[in-house]
Amino acid sequence: GAVVSQHPSRVICKSGTSVKIECRSLDFQATTMFWYRQFPKQSLMLMATSNEGSKATYEQGVEKDKFLINHASLTLSTLTVTSAHPEDSSFYICSASSPLAGGPGNEQFFGPGTRLTVL
Amino acid sequence: AQKITQTQPGMFVQEKEAVTLDCTYDTSDQSYGLFWYKQPSSGEMIFLIYQGSYDEQNATEGRYSLNFQKARKSANLVISASQLGDSAMYFCAMREVSGSARQLTFGSGTQLTVLP
């Protein structure tokens, strides 16, 4: 099956610093990548949708200048949390999608997630 | 109104028994897809099963089956012969044609605990 990796899996940073999270599709070209945020015991909340080579589409309430998303190639998207604060601590999950990968319904492949802790 | 509703925050089942996790949805689209994912404590999202709105047969994948009742807008997940490894968070999700391509909306999840 299609594989998506995320790096790092875990990061701890000081308040005010920026953190970059990478999402890679390893064996297919992802036309679309999604970024989700998940607080403990809660559901996945979509933050933004990015298509290769174009600007990301952010969900309502998500600060574009706070969460910078770059989708420079068909296999890589990055999420940068700028000037991170403790309230940004969360589990961030990416997923990648392609019409050529997966079977019916299995079209969005998830990365293993990144746990961000801001001190 | 919520698009995906999971009314069971937590469920317990005895090992080897069957369990049903509830999911109702709300959409005005005629064409849509319904998904179930499993999320163990490690955090990874594992795709379990998919049901298309036009599929006449209920989807099945091994021990997983989806009880699709279109008129009631419900898509319950049935896990047969529960195993200890089934203990995890389970999310129901929907993809609407009118939304962004392949964008999923998730329910609040059900924490399933399988008891030995």
Interface residues (C-beta under 8 A of the other chain):
Chain A: T32 F34 K41 Q42 S43 L44 L46 T49 T57 F91 I93 S95 S97 P104 G105 N106 E107 Q108 F110 P112 G113 R115
Chain B: G33 F35 Y37 S42 G43 E44 M45 F47 I49 Y50 Q51 G52 F91 S100 A101 R102 Q103 L104 T105 F106 G107 S108 G109 Q111
